[in-house]
Amino acid sequence: MAEARKVREKPQRFTNSMRKKLIWVFVLAALAFVGLSIRLILINRDEGENYSRKVLSQQRYDSTTIPFRRGDIVDANGTVLAYSEKVYNIILDTTQLTDKEAYLEPTLNALQKEFGLDVTQIRSYVSTHPDSRYYILKKTMTFDEIAGFRALQDSASETYDENVKGIWFEENYIRKYPNGTLASDVIGFTTGDNEGTYGLEEYYDDVLNGNPGREFGYLDDDLNLERTTIPAEDGNTIVSTIDGNIQTIVTKYLREFNEEYKNNVRTANGAHNVGCIIMEVNTGNILAMAGAPFFDLNDTRNKDALIGQPMVDENGNRTGEYITEENVSTLEGDLLFQNYNALWKNFCITDTYEPGSVAKPFTIAGAIEDGSITGEEVYNCTGELEVGGWPIQCHGGFGHGNISVAGGIEQSCNVVMMKVSQAEGAAKFAAAQNRFGFGLRTGIDLAGEVRTVGLTYTASQLGPSELATNSFGQSFNVSMIEMISGYCSLINGGNYYEPHMVSKVLSSSGATIKNIEPRVLRQTVSPSTSEQILRDCNLVVSGENGTGKTARPAGYMIGGKTGTAETLPRGNREYVVSFMGHAPAVDPQIAIYVVVDRANAARQDDAKYATRIVRSILTETLPYLGIPMTETLTEEEAKELENLESAWIRTDEAQVEAEEEQQDTEPAVYEGTDVPDEEYTDLLEEESEAPFFESFEIDEETGYYVDPATGTMIDPETGEVFNAQSLPDGL
Amino acid sequence: MVSRVDFSERRNNIRLNRRRIRPVRSMNPPAVQTIEAAMPKVGYIDYSLIFTIIVLCAFGLLMLFSTSSYNASLTMGDPTYYFRHQLIATALGAVVMIVTALIPYGFWKKLYVPAYVVSVISLLLVLTPLGIEKNGARRWIKVGGTSIQPAEIAKIGLIIFLAALVCKLGRNLAIMKGKLIFLGVTLPVAGMLYLITDNLSSALIVFGIALVMLFVATPDYKNFVLIGALFAAVAAVIVYLIMNVESVAEAGFRFHRIQVWLNPEAYEKGFQTVQGLYAIGSGGILGKGLGQSMQKLGFVPEAQNDMIFSIICEELGLFGAFLVMVLFMVLIWRLFVIANNAPDRFGAMITVGVMAHIMIQVILNIAVVTNTIPNTGITLPFISYGGTSILFLMAEMGLVMSVARRINA
C-alpha cells in the first residue's frame, strides 16, 4: 500500500494551465464548426437554386439502346430475299480488365484462342488507354463464333474461368441477302444504321424498321434506382409480289444475253441496260423486275461489278467511255459514287427513253376511244409521209401499200400512225397520252421512280411534225414501268392498275397487319377498244407479216408489239429495242416488257434482241405459272422443252445439294425471329397456296365486290356478305 | 480504492461532473459503499460518450448504405457490398474498443517506443511486396485476407507515443529544444506518410495532432500564435500568386489543386468538388429525403468515401448536416471533459490526441467538401467507408474509455 501511495504521488498531473489551453482548442474547434455551418448555409442560400437545377440537368439515367431487328423482305412464295442477322461486336473494357493483374493474361489468351486476335496490339492499347471502357476489338461475330468465349465467362459452364474479365458483347444486326444478285435493283440495300437505299428497302424503310429498345435506370416511388428494360420492337416483314422463281428465270436470260453480246463490238456489257418487267395484267402485281447489269447486295461496293458499264462523270452524264478492268481502279470519290449510282439504280423505273413502236397500240387505242377512227380504216403507205414540209420515213423504205389499222400495228407502219394521229388532232392525242399515264408517275412502291412530267408533249406543243413522230413513239420519253402499266390497261378491258411490288405487311410475329389490295386508278379505254387492240397485238406475233413472231414461246400463242427507237442524236446508229407483250393471247394473264438499251452489236436496230429474250423467259415462265399450252409443238420445240426440263431437274438437284451443304455451315435463315420456324413456314405456305387477295368484280350499283364463285356481294369496308335479296335498305 | 480517494482530487472532478456527483452525495455514505462494493470494478463509464459513438456508428452505416448501394451494385454487383464490409469492420471495432477499454491505459505508456516503431515499420511495409497499389497510390498493406491502411496505425501509434513523450519531457517542453524534439520525432512519420504513401492529408493530420498536443502540453502561446500567423501569411501569398497564374503548367502539379480550389468549375480535377457542391446546394433545409440523392448516382465519384458529407447534405439537408456536426461536437466535448478529468497527464494527453485527431479530420473533411480549403482526400470519421479507419477509431475510443474508467467519480 505504501508503495502504491508513492506511485500515486508521482504521476504527472494534467495541470490547470493545460486545461486552459485545452479550452482554447475546444473553442477553436467550436468556432471552426460554426464557420463551416455558416459556409453550408451560404452555399444553400446563394447557389441552392442554381445547383438544384444543375443536378436535374445532368440526370441522364445512363441508358443503353437495344437494337431492333429490321423486318424481312420475302417474295410471294415466302422465300426470303432480305433478312437481318444478329451479330456481336467484341467490346473491351480496359478498366475492368486491369482491375486485377490476374485478369490480364487469361483474358488475352482467351481472346487469342477464341478469336485469333492480335494480343500484342491489345496489350499496347490496354497500356496506353487505362481508362477506356469501350473499345471494339472485332465486329459482326456470329452467335456460334462467340459461344466458346461466352462459356469462359459463364459461371455455370464447365470451362468457366473467373479471371476472364473486361470483355463483353454488344448486340447488333446486319442485313443479309441470301440470293445475292437476285432482284438487286428491286430490293435495294441498307447502310449501316438500317437506312434503306434504293428499291423496297428505301420505299418501305419505315415499315421494315422497328423501334430500338432501351435499358435504363430510373428512380421508383421510394426513389430507389431501378433498372428497366423496354424490349426493342422488331420491324415488320414485307411480302413482295415478286415471284423468286420467275425473277430467277428473268435474271438467267438477261445474264445469258449479256454473256452472248459482251465485248462484241465494244469492250463492255451486252447492252447499256437490259430491263425486264413481268406484271399481272389484272392486278398490277409485279411478278418480276430486273435490270442488267446486276450487283451483289451483300457486296454493294465491289468495283468489279462496274466493269462493262458506260462510264459517267461527276454529274452522272455518260462520258462515252466504258468502265474496263484497267480504268476501274482510277475511279474514286464522287466519280466512283456516281458510277455506283448508275449500277444501283433500277433501270425499269428510273431511266427514260423514247419508246418507239411499242407506243403504236396506244396511238390506235386512243384514236378509237375518242372516236377519231373506227379501227376499220385502210391507209396507203408509200414508205414516207410528208409532214410540215419534211418527209418522214416509214421503216423498210418501200412502203406497205394499202394497209389497215390492224396491219399498221402488225407490221409497225409509221405512215398509218401518222395518218391516224392527223385524223385525231393534237388535243385529243395529248389527252389520250395523259390517260395512258405518259408523263405521270405510276406511283409504284419503289424508291427512285423517275418524274416524267415535261418529257411528253402538251397539246399546244404538238406541232404537225411532233404529232407525227409522237404517233410512232419517238420524241417523247417514258419509263418502262409507265409503258407496261399502260399496256396492261389496254389489253385487260381498260382498267389501269397501279403497279405495285408489295402485297402484304406482316408483323415480326408473323401476323398480317396490312393487305395491299390492287388499285384501279382509272379507265383508259372501253372494253371494246381493249378487245380490238388485243386482237391487233396478237397479229404482231401470229400474223403473217408480224414483226414479233420470234417472241412466241413454244406451245403458247402470245401477243405484243415490238419497238425500235432511235436515240439522240439522230443518226448515231444507237437504238433502244424492245418488245412489250402479253400471254396467253386470249384472256391474257401476264404482260412482259423487255427493253434492250443499245445492244453491244454492229447493228443495234433489231427488235429480235428483245423478242428472243421474251421468248426464252416466257418458255419457262408460262408453264411455271400453270398456264395451259394451246399450240401444237413442232419437233424442234418439243426437244427444246425436253432439254429445259432436264436442265431444271439438274439445277434442282444441285440446289438441294447446295442447300444441304449450307444447312451444315450456316444457320437457318429464320433463326432469330420470334416465330418458331415451323409456324412461320406454315404461315408462308398458307399464303402461297391461296392468293393474298382476290380481284373481284365491282357491282356498279352498290360499289360492292362481287364474289365470282358464288355471286354474292361483299362490302369491301366491313367484309359483310350480302345476297342479292338481303341488300341493306336504300341500295 | 474508490472510497479512499483524496478529497482534493475529488473536488477537481466535481467541477465538470457536478450533476453526476450530486445523487451520490445525497445518498447515505454507508449505502453508497455497499452499492459500490457490490458492483464490479468498472470505474467511471461515460455513457454520453458511448451513446454518441453508437449513434455516430449507426448513422454512419445508414448513410454509407444509402450512399454506396448504387456504386456497389454497379461495380460489385451487390448493393450491400460496402455496407457489409463496413458493418463487419464496425462490429470488429466494437470488440476492439471494449478490449482496449478494459486494458488499463498505463500499459501503453510502457510500450510508447514500440508504438512509434510499429508506426514506422507499418509505413515501410508499404514499400515491400506486401504493399498494395490502388488507384495509382500505394497506401495499403496486405494482412491476412484483408488490406489495411498503415496511416491509421501511424495515427494511433503516434498519439500513444507523443502522449508518453509529453510525460517524459515534462518541464523540458517549456523550452524550445523540447518543442523541437517533440516535433522532430513527428516529422519522420508525417514525412513518410507524404513521401511513401503520397498521402498529404494523413501527413497533415498527424502533424496537426502533434501540434495540438504540443500546444496543450506547453504553457507557451506566443510561438503558436506566431506559427499560425506565419502559416496564414504563407498560404495567403501562395494563393495570391496562384490567382495570377493562368495555365496549369505554370502553377505546377503541386499547386494545381489551389487553382482548382479557386475555380473548381474551370478544371477537370474540380469535377468531384463541383459535384459535391451541387449535392450540398440542392439539398436545401430538409434535404431530398433519405436515400433520394441524385448526385450519388455516378456524379459524385466514390460518394461513399471522402464526399459522403455532401450526400448527407443532399439527402438530409442542412438539418442533417448540422445534426452530424452536433454529434461530432458532443463527441469532442466528451473527449474534452475526459481529458480534463483524466487521473494523470498521460491519460489526458492520449485523450487530447484522440480529440485532436477527430477534430482535425472532421473539420478538414467538411472544409474540403464545402470547398472552403483546397481538395485533399480526408475521410469523415465513423461515416466514410474504410475498414481500417473505423477499426482504429474504435480502438482510440477504447483508449479514451480506459482513461475515463480511471476517473474517480
HADDOCK unambig.tbl for C-alpha pairs under 7 A between the chains (distance, minus, plus):
assign (segid A and resid 11 and name CA) (segid B and resid 344 and name CA) 6.01 0.50 0.50
assign (segid A and resid 12 and name CA) (segid B and resid 167 and name CA) 7.00 0.50 0.50
assign (segid A and resid 12 and name CA) (segid B and resid 344 and name CA) 5.76 0.50 0.50
assign (segid A and resid 12 and name CA) (segid B and resid 345 and name CA) 5.37 0.50 0.50
assign (segid A and resid 13 and name CA) (segid B and resid 344 and name CA) 4.74 0.50 0.50
assign (segid A and resid 13 and name CA) (segid B and resid 345 and name CA) 4.79 0.50 0.50
assign (segid A and resid 14 and name CA) (segid B and resid 344 and name CA) 5.86 0.50 0.50
assign (segid A and resid 14 and name CA) (segid B and resid 345 and name CA) 4.45 0.50 0.50
assign (segid A and resid 14 and name CA) (segid B and resid 348 and name CA) 6.41 0.50 0.50
assign (segid A and resid 17 and name CA) (segid B and resid 219 and name CA) 6.50 0.50 0.50
assign (segid A and resid 18 and name CA) (segid B and resid 216 and name CA) 5.24 0.50 0.50
assign (segid A and resid 18 and name CA) (segid B and resid 217 and name CA) 5.91 0.50 0.50
assign (segid A and resid 19 and name CA) (segid B and resid 340 and name CA) 6.05 0.50 0.50
assign (segid A and resid 21 and name CA) (segid B and resid 216 and name CA) 5.23 0.50 0.50
assign (segid A and resid 22 and name CA) (segid B and resid 216 and name CA) 5.70 0.50 0.50
assign (segid A and resid 29 and name CA) (segid B and resid 359 and name CA) 6.70 0.50 0.50
assign (segid A and resid 32 and name CA) (segid B and resid 363 and name CA) 6.87 0.50 0.50
assign (segid A and resid 33 and name CA) (segid B and resid 363 and name CA) 6.93 0.50 0.50
assign (segid A and resid 36 and name CA) (segid B and resid 367 and name CA) 6.68 0.50 0.50
assign (segid A and resid 40 and name CA) (segid B and resid 370 and name CA) 6.95 0.50 0.50
assign (segid A and resid 43 and name CA) (segid B and resid 281 and name CA) 5.81 0.50 0.50
assign (segid A and resid 44 and name CA) (segid B and resid 281 and name CA) 4.64 0.50 0.50
assign (segid A and resid 44 and name CA) (segid B and resid 284 and name CA) 6.02 0.50 0.50
assign (segid A and resid 47 and name CA) (segid B and resid 281 and name CA) 5.99 0.50 0.50
assign (segid A and resid 48 and name CA) (segid B and resid 281 and name CA) 4.23 0.50 0.50
assign (segid A and resid 48 and name CA) (segid B and resid 282 and name CA) 5.39 0.50 0.50
assign (segid A and resid 48 and name CA) (segid B and resid 284 and name CA) 6.64 0.50 0.50
assign (segid A and resid 49 and name CA) (segid B and resid 282 and name CA) 6.92 0.50 0.50
assign (segid A and resid 51 and name CA) (segid B and resid 278 and name CA) 4.71 0.50 0.50
assign (segid A and resid 51 and name CA) (segid B and resid 281 and name CA) 5.39 0.50 0.50
assign (segid A and resid 51 and name CA) (segid B and resid 282 and name CA) 5.48 0.50 0.50
assign (segid A and resid 52 and name CA) (segid B and resid 278 and name CA) 6.74 0.50 0.50
assign (segid A and resid 52 and name CA) (segid B and resid 281 and name CA) 6.50 0.50 0.50
assign (segid A and resid 52 and name CA) (segid B and resid 282 and name CA) 4.15 0.50 0.50
assign (segid A and resid 54 and name CA) (segid B and resid 278 and name CA) 7.00 0.50 0.50
assign (segid A and resid 55 and name CA) (segid B and resid 278 and name CA) 6.32 0.50 0.50
assign (segid A and resid 55 and name CA) (segid B and resid 295 and name CA) 6.96 0.50 0.50
assign (segid A and resid 223 and name CA) (segid B and resid 291 and name CA) 6.97 0.50 0.50
assign (segid A and resid 223 and name CA) (segid B and resid 292 and name CA) 5.49 0.50 0.50
